[in-house]
Structures are given as C-alpha cells and as structure tokens.
Amino acid sequence: MEADSRIRSVVIVGGGTAGWMTAAALVQHVRGTPMRITVVESSDIGTIGVGEATIPTIRRFYAQLGMSDAEVMRATGATCKLGIRFCDWSGPGSDFIHPFGLYGQDLNGVGFHHYWLADRARGQTAPLGAYSLSAAMAAAGRFVTPSPRPPSSLSVFDWALHLDATAFARHLRAYAEAGGCARIDARINGVDLRPDDGFIDSVVLDDGRRVEGDLFIDCSGFRALLIGEALAEPYEDWSQWLLCDAAFAVQSENAPGDQPAPFTRVTARTSGWQWGIPLRHRAGNGIVFSSRHVTDEQALADLMPNLMGRPLTEPRRIGFRPGRRGRAWVRNCVSIGLSSGFLEPLESTSIALIETAIDRLKTLFPDRRFAQPVLDEFNDQTAREMERTRDFIILHYQLNGRDEPFWADCRAVTPPDTLQRKLDLWKARGQFVRYRWEMFHPASWLAIYDGFGVWPEGYDPAVDGVDAGQLSKSLAAMRDAVADAVARAPSHADFLSSLEPPVAA
C-alpha cells in the first residue's frame, strides 16, 4: 500500500454511546500512528438511550481497552445481568428466564436437551432451567463470577451489565480524549460532497467552520445525517414482521428496600412489552408498543403504574421504524448504531451491534481508495447479522400465547424464510440451524423454545442407547450440582457491596 493512500483523518459525527465507543476503540486500534480522530457532537442534542441493558460481549469490548469490570461498574452505577426474565408472554402468570449460559451436559455428540426430553417423556418434571447455573442463580437473586477453569459445562456461563449509558459514554470519552481524540462541540448545518465522485469532503458546523476528513463515521442516531440525509442510502423497513414502532422511556428511583435483581425484566402488556432495568443509583423503565394497536395514553397507562419506583423524569416518547440501511457503508461513510438500523431493545442488542460494527471496521479498515470488495464484505456481514438478530426477536412474538389483538396479529405474521426454516427443523427434529454472523447461539434459541413450551415431536434416537435408570440418575446429579453451586453463591446485593461506591449519579 502506498503511504499516501493511508487514511489520515477520521471524523465521527455524533457522540453518545455509538460515537464514543467507536472513538475509544479506534484510538486504541491506531495508537502510535499519525491518524487523527475527531468527534463532532453537540451538547445541546440528547441521546436516545432506549435501554441500558447489555449482553456479555460488552465486557469483552471494554476489556480490549484495558478496562476492568470493577472500573466500568463503578463508573456507570452498574449491576450484574445473568439473563432476561420474561413475564406474562405466554399469558398472565407465565415466567421464564433466558440465561447467558449452557444447559446440562452433551453426551456422545447429542445435545443435552434430547436427554432431558427423553427423561421428561418418562415422567420427570424438573424444568430445563434447573440444569442452567446462570438461570438458577438469576432466579435466586445470587451472583458469582464464572470460574476461569470450569470443571464441566454445568459451570459454563457468562454475564453482562445493566449500566447508565450516559455515564458509559462519558467514561469512554475520557479514555478517547486521553488517547488523543479531538472533540468539537457544535451542531452540523450541512455536508459537502465532492462533485466528481459524491464522497463526503467535509461537514459544515453551525459557526461556518468546515471539518474535513478521509473517512466519516455516522453515529448521528435516527437522523442518519450522513448516510441518510447526505448520501440518501435507502432504508429497508421491517415493520411487516415487527409491529412495534414506538416507546416511552422513564427513569425512576429504586423501590425502597428492594435489592437489584441480576436480570432484566421484560413484561408483556396489552399492545407491547415493558422493560425494567435495575441500576445501583436508579432504575430504567420503558414500554415498547404498537401505535397501530394502542394510543400513547393507553401505553402510558400500562407503563406508569408499574415502574420500579417513583418516577424521576417525565416519560420521553421515541418513535422508530424497525429495519436497516440497504448498505451500512457507502463511499467514504460508515454508519454505526441507530443510523445503520434499529431493532427494538427486547434482547438488548443495540450496543452489541455497535460492538460488532466496530470490530468489522477495524478488520476491514480501508485506505483512501475505498476498494469496493472491502465495502461489499462489510455490508454483507452487517446485513446478515441484522437479519439473523431480527429473526431471533421475531421468534418471541411468533410464539406468544396472549389473547389481545396485538399479540394475535404478531402470531399471524408470516415469518421470514430464514426463521421459518429454523422453526420447521426444530419442531421436526429438535435440531438448530446455525448461520454465519449470528449473535445468538443455540442455547439462546433453546431458552426461548422452552420458555414458550415449543418442543419437537420426539428426541434423538441415540438417547435410547443410554440406560433409562442411569440417565435419570445422571440428570438428578446435574440438578444437584447446579443447586449446590447456587446455594454457595453470594447474593447479588452482597457482590455489589464488595465494589467501591459507584460514581454515576
């Protein structure tokens, strides 16, 4: 590569979680090079912040920056997250946990769930969650970090954070600026395109200054200032599969005397679902709903009486269209975060999709020739990952067991072929289809199938080669091992108290 073709300057438009995650990661990635990184954001423009829950990949993201769990938790008022608790999705009173961990132990190349199915067919009633350490700990309100050398798959689990997203962005900003990233506090009034090829030449600030760059990264949220407004990249609408199109978000006090749970709670309501996210210094609440089925007033009537504590803010309405940009990378502009697309926060995927976009950008980092194969590969990976994540979220709605019109309409949706293929194989054979660029592994699909009571017609015939009595004893030993580990784990509250007091407020 010729020296003069190298990227000399990167301009990130928009701060918030996406902008400062990108800036921090790139500062670390190009450390020691002459590349300039600049973030342009306006302190007058707020961030969306629909949810504040993450999945375990967040911990690997900040670990690559040299940050410890304790450091980030102190800076963001974070609590631990072992999974997601789904309430009332199959009808009032129904309840299950999607954990960050495995179930049981596979044997002879056959998945554990087949052995559990066989034992159940013979009269055993122990739930699948009894074989998951993370699910059992979450249900018991306990927490311990995973063993670095787990003695068996029964001990394999992961965890994530509930965090104050604004404080997290602030923490990353300090890291990025300490590493040499420049910040300009200004609004953008325009975008200059090069007349010969349509590439972005500069962004025009509200005081008339122009900020030039070789590579521009659009982290401007739903507005999509660069990828959408300036470059006119079309948006692919997925509302035929995902009916929710609005949310209200509100912060609240933690209820007096309540200890934060080590899971995110998502509760089905009349025409959508409500989230509850416990932080150490407050709670995050909100409702995601379909404006085609319920008014704003009705949505708020579902949300406000069910907050985790006294409200601290007024409810903030957020409208959205589920979907993605046709291409996430166009010419010399990469879109990351909401500008690239949006999937409702049901499985806490928004921050994770930022992480994977940053990883792709680092792997496929261009020079100023912007070779088309590089852009094509980035766009293909991004599209496939968004589609696979979309399918996993649609699955929850497809399998719901509620009676209201909204939920009936969700069941009536014809799923994408990629999801239908997975459902058909699961029901027929109890096996998983695994695509490239998938965020959720088979254990997560198993958690949702089990939570909604959707099971295959039979189990793998190889299971019948195992003595039934010995199988029952082995499964009982697994349950006992999980229960013993949970009993020895400290409470989530005790684990949090071992940290220094949080600095987030």
N, C-alpha and C positions, 0 to 999 in steps of 0.2 A: 504494500500500500504506500503510495506516495505521501510524503509528510504533509504536503499542502492540501490533501484531501481529508485530513482528520477533522472531526468536529472540534471547533474551538470554543463555542459558547452554546449553552443550553438555557432556554427561557421557559420556566414553568409558570403558567398562567393559573392563578388560584392557589390559595393556601389550604387551610382546613386539613382534614385527615389525609386525603389523597395527595395534596400538594406537598405537605411536609414529610410524609412517608417517602414519596418519590425523591425529594431533595436529599433527605438523610441517607437513603440507600445509594444514590448516585455519588454523593460526596465521599462515602466510604469506598465505593467501587472505583472511582477515578483518582483517589488520593495519590498525590505525588506527580500528577500530570498538570499541564498548564490549562486544562479545560476550566472555563468559567461557568458557574451555575448561578442563576438568578431566579428568585421567586418574586412575582408581581402579584400582590394581593391588596385588597382594600379592607382596612379595619372597620369600615362602615358597612360591609356586607357580611351578613351572618352565614353560618354553615347550616346544612340540612340536619345532620345528626338524628336520623330517624331512630336508630337503636344504638346501644352501647355494648352489645354482646359480641363476642368473637368466637372463632373456632381455634383449635390448638396451633394452627400454622402461625398465628400471631407471635407466639413465643419463639419460634424459630426465626421469625423476621427480626425481632429486636435483639435476639442473641447474636445474629450476624453483625450487628452494630456494636457488640461488646457490652450490651446491657443485660443485667440480671433480672430474674423475675421479681426479686425483692425491690430493686430500684424502680422498676416500672410500676409495681403495685403501690409503692409509697407515693410516687409522683402523680398517680391517677386515681387514688382512692379506691383501688380495685378490690374485688372479691374473686374467689375461685369459681370456675364453672366446669362441672363434670358432664354436663349434657343439658338437654332441654326436656322439660316436663310438659306434656300435652294433656290439657284438661278439657273434658266435655266434647272432644272431637267426634267421638262415636255416639254421642248422646249425653245427656246430663248424668254426671257421676262417673263417667269413664275417665281413665287416667293411665298414662304410661310415660316412661322416660326413654328418650333417645340418648344413649350414653356415648362418650368418647372412649370406646374400648371394645374388646372382643367378648364373645360368649363362649364359655366352655373350652373344650379341647378337641381339635380334629383328630381323627384316627384313620390310619391306612388310606390317606388321601380322600376321605369322605368328610364333608363338613359336619361340625358338631350338631347343627340343627336337625340333621337327619336322625341322629341317635336320640335326640330329645323328642322328635316326632314319634319314633317307634316306642319309646317309653311311655309317652302320653297315650298312644293307642292302646297300651296295655293297662291304663288306669292311673298313671302317675299324674298328679295335678300341680306339681311345682311349676311356677311361672318361669318363662325364659329369663327374666331379669335376675332370678336367683343365681344364675351362672355368670353374671357380669359384675365384676368388682366395682366398676365405676357407677353402674346403675344402682347397686345396693348401697354404696356409700352416699350417693346423692339422695336416695330416698330416706336414709337415716340421718342426713344432715352432718355427715362426717367428711373429713378430708385429710389425705396424706399424699405427699408427692410420690410418684412411681419409683419403684426400685430401679437403679441403674443396671442391675443384672437380675431381671425377673426369673425366678426359678421355674416358671411354667407360663403357658399362655393365659392361665387364670389370673396372673398378676399383671398382665399387659393392659394398660390403659393410658390415656392422655388427659390433658386438661387445658383449659383456656382461661380467659379473664372476662369479667364484667368490668369495664373501665369507663372513666369520664373521657369521652372522645376529645373534648376541647382541651383538657389537660394533657392528653396524649399528644395531640398536635403541638401544643406548646413545648412539651418535653423534646419532641423531635426537632422543632425549630431551633431550640437552644443547641442541640447536637449539630445540626446542619450549619448554623451560623458559626459555631466554634471551629468547624471544619473548612470554613472559607466561603460558604454560600452567602450571596448577597440578597438582601430583601429590599424591595421597593413598595412602599405603602401608597397605592394610588389606584384609581379606577381606570379601566381601559375604555377609551372612547371610539377606537377604531382599529382596524387591522389592515396593514399594507401588504398587498400581494405583488410579487414580481410579474411584470407584464408579459415576459417571454414564456414562463412555464407555470405560472399560478402558484408557485411556492410562497410561503409566508416570508416576508422580508423583515417586518417589524410590527410591533404593537404600539399604538398611539395612546399616550396617557392623557388624563384629563387636564394636565397642565401644558400640553403640547409637546412634551418630550417623546422621542421615539426610542424604543428598546429593540435593538436588532439582535438576531441570533441565527445560528445554523440549524438547530433542532428546537422545535417548540413542543411543549407537552401541555395538553389541555386538561387541567384539573379544575375547570370552572363550574363543575356541577351540572345541574339540569339545563342551565343556559347553553352549555356547549358553545362557548363564544368563538372558539377557533374551528373545531371540527364540524360544527353545525352551522353557525351563522356565517362564518367567513368562507369555509370550504364547501358548504352545502352538501355534506355527506348525508344521504337519506337515513331515516330511522325505521327499523323493522319492528312493527307493532305486534306484540304477543297477547293482546287483550282478548283474543278469541279463546285462549287457554287459561289465562289468569285474569279473573274477573274483577279483582280489587284494583282500585285506581286512586285511592286517597287514604290519608292517615291523619290522625291528630296525635301530637306528642306533648307530654306534660311531665315536668319534674315534680317530685313530691318528697316530703320528709319520710324517713323510715318510721314505721309504726313503733310507738313506744314499747320497749321490751322485746321487740322482735329481733331475732338474730338472722343475718342474711343467709339465705339458702345457697347451697353450692350448685345451683342450676338456674337457668332462665325458665320462667313460667309463661306459657302461651295458652290462653283460654279461649275457646270458641264462643262467639257471641252471635247475635241474631243474623247479621249480614257481614261477618268478618271475624277477626280474632284480636284479642288484647294481649299485649306483652307486659311483663313485669320484670325489671332488671335491678337487683339489689347492689348498690354501691356501699362503701363504708360511711359516706357522709350524706347520702341521699339515695333516692330511687329514680329510675327511669321508667316511665309508663307510656303507653300509647295504644291506639287501636287502628288496625288496617281494615278497610271496608270497601264495599262496592257502592258507589254513588248511584248506580242504576237500581239498587235494591233498597236503599235507606237514605234518609236525609241526614244532613250534618247534625241536626238537633237530635235525631234518634241515635246516631253514632255516639254523640257525647253523653246521651242518657245511658248508654251501655258502659261507657268508659268511666265517667267521673265518680259514680258511687262505689267503684271497685278499685280505686287507687290503693297503692301500698301504704299511703299515709296522707297527711294534709297536703294539698297542692302548694307548691312553691312558685309556680309560674302559671300564666294563662295558657290554655291549650293552643297549640300552633298547628294550623292546617297545612298539609303538604299534599298537593296533587301530583300524580305521576302516571306515566304510561309504561307498563312493563314491556321490555324489549331491548334491542341493542342497535348500535350503528351498523350499517351494512359493512363498513370497514372501520376498524379502530385506528388504523394508521393510514393516513392519506398524505402523499408528498412528504413534506418535512414536518408533519404534525402527528404526534401520537396522543390519543385520548386515553386517560386513565381515570377510573372512578365513574361517577354518575354521568359525565359527558360521554362515556363509552356505552352506557346502557344501565338498566336498573332492573333488579329482581327484588320483590318485596322482602322484608327482613325476616322471614319465617325461620330460616335456618342460619341466620347470622352470616350471610355470605358476602356482604358488600365489602368489608375490609379485606377478606380473604381474596376477593377478585382483584383488589388493588395490589395485594402482595404478588399474585401470580403474574399480573401485567408488568410489574416492576422486574420480576425475575426474567420474563421473556425479553424485556427491553435490554437488560444487562447482557443476556446471552446473545442477542441479535443486534447489539449496538452498532449503528451504521457509521459510515463516513459520509462526506458531503455529496457523494454520488448517489446515495439512497438507492442502492441496487434493488430492482423490483423483486427478485427472489426473496430478499430479506423481508420486505414489506408483506409479500404474499404469505410467507410462513407465519409471521406474527399474526396476521389477520385470520388465517385458517385456525391456528391454535386458539385464538381468542374466541372465535365464533363457536368452535366445537365445545370449548369449556362452558361458555354461556348456555349453549343448548342443553348440555348434559345436566348442568345445575338447574336450569328451567324445568327439565323433566322430573327431577327429584322433588321440586316444590309442587309441581302439578300433581304428583302422586298423592300427596296429603289430601288434596281436595277431591281427587277421584275416589278415594277410599272412605271419605267421611260418612258418618251414619246419622246425621241430623235431619230434621224434618222441615226446616224453614225453606222458603222458596230459593233463597240464595244458595243454600247448600245443595238443594236438589238440582239447581242449574249447574253447579260445579260438577256433580256426578254425571250430568248429561253431556258434558263437554267431550268431544271426540279427541282423544289424546294424540300427540304426535306419534308417528310410526315408530320412532326410536324408543318411546316409552311403552307403546303397546307391545312391542317385541319383548321387552323385559317382563312385562306383566304376564304375557302368554307363557313364556318359558318357566317363570316361577310357578304359576298355577299348575302347569302340566308336569313339571319335573323337579321343582324345588331347587333350581339352579339359577345362577346370576349371570347376566350378560355384562361384560366389563369392556367399556370403550376407552380409547385414549382420551387424555385430557379430562378425566373425571375427578371432581373434588371429593365425592363421597364414595367410600369403599363398600364392599358387600355387607359388612357388619352394620352399616347405617341403613342400608336397604332392608336388612333383616329386622332391625328395630322397628321400622315403620310398618312392614308387613305384619309383624307380630302384634304391634300396638293396635292395629285396626282389625286383627283377627283374620287376616287373609293368608291361608295356608294351602300348600299344594295338595293334590289328590292322594298322594302317597309319599313314601320315603325311599331313599336309595336301597335297592335290594341287597346291596353288600352288607347292610346293617344286620340282616338276618343271619349272617355268619358269626355273629357275636352272641354268646350265651345270654339269654334274656335276664337271668338272675344276676350274672356278673355285671351286665350293663347297668342294671338298676343300682347295684352297689357302687359302681364307679361314679354314676351321676350323683348319688347321695353324698359320696366323698367330695365331689366338686362343690356341691352346695355348702357342705360343712366348712370347706376351706375358705370359701368366699365369706360366709357368715362370721367365721373366726377372725378373718382379716378386718372386716368391718368393725367388729367389737373392739379390736385393739387400736383402731384408728382414733385420733383425737377429733373432737368436734370441729366443724368449720370455724366456729367462733374462736375456739382456742388457737387454731392455726393462725387466724388473722391477728389475734392479740400478740402473737410472737413476733410480728413485724413491728417496725417503728410506726408511730402515728403517721397517717397519711398527710401529705402536704396539700392535696387537692381540696378546694373549698368552693 
